[in-house]
Amino acid sequence: MPTLLTHPAVPLALALGLGRSALSRRLLLTGVAVSVLPDLDVLAFRLGIPYAADFGHRGFSHSVLFAFLAALAGSCLFRFFRSTFLQSFSFLFVAVFSHGLLDALTNGGLGIAFLWPWSGERFFAPMQVIEVAPLRLSRFLSLKGATVLWSEFLWVWLPVMGMAFNGILLRLTLNRYSIKPVPKAVMDG
């Protein structure tokens, strides 16, 4: 798995790309928090649940259904987020689901149960380019930890910051030529 430092890269980059006016600080902070939520499944080890079990590490909490339900629950607070339901749901879904996608890019573990509860099969991405992070802090504070952080910088932080930069350039271009985005009222139906 990538580290807890890297899973928030996706919601942070989205926020940078979309701009301050698109997302409230409350929604952004919630997106950062839910981006690491699936890794609460490491508690399964303490409860004696095997890694490969449906409720083990990288099991149900990394599935599309879990991301959907977490985003649905969180988006019920859309007024608190000073947002719309659809915007809150979309942002939170991407933040949670990105966790499993990043984990699928790692070179360790048993894969991700994306399709739980319909299938317990575990999946990896076609390329596993991210060094898997050790679960023990002592191993993380070593050369292995430095290798993991470099891998995350190269394969996660650089690409998502590139996407954020493109979003910023797009916004600046639209503003320069006075091209207005579709109003929220039209998008919300």
N, C-alpha and C positions, 0 to 999 in steps of 0.2 A: 504494500500500500504506500502511496505517497504520505508524507508527513502531515501532521495537523497544520503546519505552516503553509503547505501548498494547496490543500483543498479549497481554501478561500480565494485562490487566484482567479477562479472563474467568475464568481459574483463581483469581485472587485474590478476585474477587467470590464465586465458588462456595465457596471456603474460608471466607470471612466469613459467608456465608449458612448454611452447614452447621454451622459451629462447630468449635472446637478438637478436640473429642472425635471428630469424624467423619473428619478427615484428619490424618495424621501430617505433621510438618514436612518429612520427606524426600519424601513423595508430593507435597506442595504445591510444594516447590522444583523437583522434577522436572517437574511440570505447568507451572510458569513457564518452565522451560528449553525444553520441547518446544513451547510455544506460539509460539516464535520459530523453531523448527527449519526449517519450510518455506522460510524466506528464505535458507537456505544456498544455494538455487538461484541466487543472484546471482553465484556463482562461475562459472556457465555463461558469463557475459559474458567473463570472463577466458580461458575455454577456447575462445572463438570460437563458442559455440553460440548461434544466433539466438534472440531473445526469444520468437518465436512457435512455436519447435520444442517437441516433447513434453517434452524435458528442459531447456527454457529457463525463464526467469522466469515464475512462476505456472503452470507446467505440472504434471508428475507429482507434485511435492512438495506441491501444494495439493489433491490429489485425495482422494476418500473412501477409496480403496484405501490410499494412503500413510498417512492418519490411522489406518486400521484396523491396518496392519502396524506402525506406530510404537507404537501403544497396545498391541498384542499383544506386541511385543518388550519394552516397558517393564514391562508387567504381569507378566512372568515373574519380576520382582524383588519380587513382592508381599510376601514375607516381610521383605525388607530395608526395604520401606516400612511395615512393621507394619500391614498391611492385608489384605484378601482379594483374590483374583485379580479377581473381578467388579468390586469397587469401584475397584481400581487401573486396570483396563482402561477402565471407564466414565469416570473422571476424566481419564485421559490422552487418551482418544479425543476428548472434548469440548475439551480444551485444544488439541490439534493441529488438529482440524477447524474450530474457531472462527477459526483463522488465515485460512483460505480464505474463510470467511463474511465476516469483516471486510474482507478485500481486495475481495470482490465488491461491497461497499458504497461503494468509492472511485470517484471520478470520472475516473480515468485508467487507462492501461494497456490491455491487450488482453483482459481478462477472466480467468476462472479455469477450469482444465481439471478440473472436479469429477469427470467421468466417465472420466478416463484409467484404464486403457488401452483401454476399450471405445469411447471417442470422444475425439478430440482437440479437439472443439468447446470454445470458451471461453465462459463465462457471466458476466454481471453480475447483481446484484440488481435488482429492478424500480425501486428508487430508489438512486441513487448520491449519498449525502449527505456522505460523508467526503472531505475534500480529500486527494488522493493526495500522499504524501510524496515529496520529491525524493530521488533516489538519491545525489546528491553532497552531501557535508557542507557545502561552501561555500554551496550553495543553501539548505540547511536553516538555516544561521545567518544568516537574512535575514528580511525581512517575510513571505516565502512560508512559512518555517518556523514563524513565529508563527501564521500563518493555519491551517496544518496542525494545530498543537497545540490551537488553540482549537476547531477542527472535531472533533478527536478527543475533547476534553473534553465537548463538547456532545452528540455522537452516539454515543460509546462509554462514557466514564467515568461520566457522569451516569446513563444507563440501567442499566448493570450494577451500579452502587452502589445504585441504587434497588431492583434485584432482591435484592441482598445484604441491604439493610435489611429488605425484606419477609421474607426467610428468617430474619433475627434475630428479628423480631416474631413470626413463626410459632413459632419455638423457645421464646421467652419465654411465649407464650400456652399452648403445650402443657405447658410446665413448671408454669405457674401453676395449671392445671386438672388437673395430674397425669395428663395423657394421654401414655402411653408409646408411642414409635414401635415398629414391628414389630421384634422381635429379629433380630440379624444371622444367627443360625442358621436362622431361618425364611426369610429373604431369600436366603440362599446355597443353599438347597435341601437 
